[in-house]
Amino acid sequence: MKVSIITTVKDDAKGFLQTMQSVKMQDYSNIEYIVVDASENERLKDKCREHIEKIDVFIEGADSSPYEGMNRGIDAAAGEIIALLHAGDVYCSNSIVSQVVEKITENDIKLVYGDIVYHSIEDVEKTVRVWKSAQIGSDSHENGIFPPHTSLFIKKELYDRVGRYDLQYEIAADSDFMFRLFSQNPKSLYLHKNILSMRVGGRSNRSLFAILRSNIEFCRMLRKHGVSHPFLKTLKKIFSKVRQLFSKKDHQ
């Protein structure tokens, strides 16, 4: 079973090299590695090109947003399973992909997800907090409850059924996608394990303005899908994130 791993990168050669190394160290052999490079700095673009022999599909060109890059990678993917691993993110062990494929094969399921670790920008080994997920129920999406987006391993047939990331959202397109995904109630499995480690300070929480904008978009997304009391459910999501700030204990 082929797994397509998609990395989007923009002017982050250091992060890209860390991520590529993490992918190449996986003990699962049937991996298609796709890199979507939207870098504007030619020197950094050249850094990516230097490793072209380690990349199965290399896509260049400016994107309007990271979500457009993800869509381009998904469209190009030949794997039955798709995972996203952004530049600067690394898998928590060299056997993550093989463990996920084993679970999907054994249980005949459509997607697997788990927990993610946030590490400091300076030190990938320094854990800042852990986002612990849980098995998503059939109505969890109605309450704005989703697993960590980048922990998802999804059968491509689900992407083809649910659609791609909606580019009208600058920050909350992943939440909109997961709402559509889990409203299908696909057979899924929560893997009680840290899937990947990502740098703290993503697009949705790098500043107070970004946090505010993210939650406004999230509330708008819930309203678009006809969810009752979208503002209250957005507040619930915010409080759940606050609880995660106190969750620093790693678990495997």
N, C-alpha and C positions, 0 to 999 in steps of 0.2 A: 504494500500500500504506500503510494508516494505521498510525501508531506511537502507542501510548498510553504516555505518561510519567507515572509516579505519584510524587508527593511526599507523604511523611508529615511532619507538623510538629506539635510540641507546645511552646508557649511559646518560640518562637524566631523572632520576626519578622524580625530581621536576616538570619539564615540563609535563611529562606524567600524574602526579597526577592532575595538573591544567586542562589539556585537558579532562581527564576522568570525572572529576567533571562537566565540562561544558556540556559534552554529557549527563550525567546522570540527569542534571537539565532541559533538554529539556522537554517541556510539550507534545510532541508527543510520543505516547506510543509504536508504532510499529517500534522500532529501533533495528537493529542488530549491536552490537559494536564489531569490529574486531581490534585486536592489533597485530602488527608484531614487535617483539622485536629482534633486532640484537645486543643487548648490549654485550660487551665483559667482563665487570666487573660483577662478580658473585653476589656481594652485591647489585648492581643495578638491576640485573635480578631478584633477590629475592624480591625486592620492587614491581616489576610488578606482580610477582606470588602471593604476599600477597592479591591482589585485584582480583584474578582469578574469584571469584564468581560474579563480576560485569561485566565480559567480556564474550561475547557470543562465540567468536572464538579467541583463543590465539595461535599464530604461533611463534615458536622460531627458531633461527638459523642465522648465519652470512650471510649477503647479500653483494654482490659486490658493490651495491649502493642503496640509498633510493628508486630509481625507481624499482629495483628488488623487494624490499619489497612491494611497491605499487602493482606491478603485482601479487605478491603472495596473497595479500589481495583481490584484484579484483577477482582472480580465485576462492577464497574461498567464496565470497559473495553470499548470497541467496536473497538479496533484489532486488527489481525492480529499485530502484534508488541508486546510489553510490555517496558518498561524501568523500573527503580526509580532514582529520584534523590532522596535524602533532603535535608531542609532543611539548608543549609550546604554541600552538594556542588555542584560546577559541572563542566560538560564542558570538556575540555582544548582544544577548538577548536569553531568554529561550524559545522563540517561533519561532526561525528562521526555524527550520525543519518543523514545522506545517505550517508556512507561505509558504514555498517552495512547500510542497506537495499540498496545496490548489491551488496554481497557476498552477502547473502541471496538476492537475485534472480538474480544471475549463477550461483551455485553450487547453488541449490535446496536450501538448508540450513535447519535448524530453529532454530539459535541461534548467536550470535556472542558472543565475550568477548575481553577484552584485559587491559591492565595498568591499575593505578590509582596515583595520586600521593597521598601524605599531606602536607597543608600545615599550617602552624602555625595555632593558633586565632586569633592576632592578625593574621596576614598571609597571605592566600590565595596570594600569589606566592612565599612562602617554602617550598620543598620540604624536608620532614623525611626522608622515605624514599619509595621506589618499590616497589610489589609487582609483580614481574615474574612473569607466568604462563607457560604453555607449552601446547602442544596436549595435551589430556587424552586419555589412552589408554582402551581399553575396560575395563581393570581398575584405573584410577587411583583410582576412588572406593573400591575395596576397601582401598586403602592410605591412605585419608583425604586424598587429594590433590584439591583443587578449585581452580578459578579464583576470583578476587575476585568475591564475590557481586554487588556493585553494578555490576560491569562487564557483566553479562549482558544481552543483548537476546534475548528468548525468544518464539517463536511461541506465541500464546495456546492453540493446540491442544495444546501440550505441558503447559501448566498444567491444562487440562481432563483430560488423560490421567493426569498424575502426581498432581494434587491441590494443595491450598493448603499454607500454612505451618502446622505442627503447634503449637498453642498450649500444649502441655504443656511445651515448651522455652521458657525465658525468654531465653536467649542463643543457643542452638545450633539454633534452628529453621531458619536459613538453611542450615546444614550438613546437617541432616536432609533438607531439600528437595532440595539438590544431590545427595545420595546417591541419592535416589529418581529424580531427573532423569537422572543419568548412568548409572544402572543400566539405563535404557532404551536406552543406546547410541545417542542421537540423532545425526544427521548435523550436525556442528558445525564451527566454524572459529575458530581463535585469530587474532585481529587483532593483529599485533605493533605495538601502538600504545597510548599512554596514553589511556584512554577518559575518565576523569574524575578530578577532584581532590577529596579529601574531608578534613575536619578530623581531625587526629590526636586520639586519645582517645575512640574509640567505646565502645559499651556493653560490648564484650568485653575491652577493654584499658585502661579508664579507671582501674583500681586493681588492686593485687595480688589482692584478694578477687575482683574481676570476672574476672581472668585465670584464677584457680583454678577458679571456678565454671564458666566457659566450657569449660575443658578437662575438667572432670568430666562436664558435659553431653555434650561431644563423645564421650568414651569411652563413656558410656551409650548414645548414639545408635548408635555402631558395634556395640555389643553387641546392641542391639535388632534390628539388621539381620543378625545372625549372622556378623559379621566375626571372623575368627580373630585372636587376640592384640591385642585393642582397646587395651590399655594401652600396648603397645610402639608401636603405630601413632599413638597420641596423642602419645607422646614424640617420634616422628619429625616430627609436625606442629609441635610446639613448636620443635624445632631448626631447621626450615625457616623459621619466623618470625624466629628469632634471626639467621639469615643475611640476611634482608631488611633488618634494621636497618643493615646496612653497604652497602645498595644505595640510594644517593642520586642517582645520575646519571640525569637525565631523558633520555627518548628519544621521538622522534616517529615 
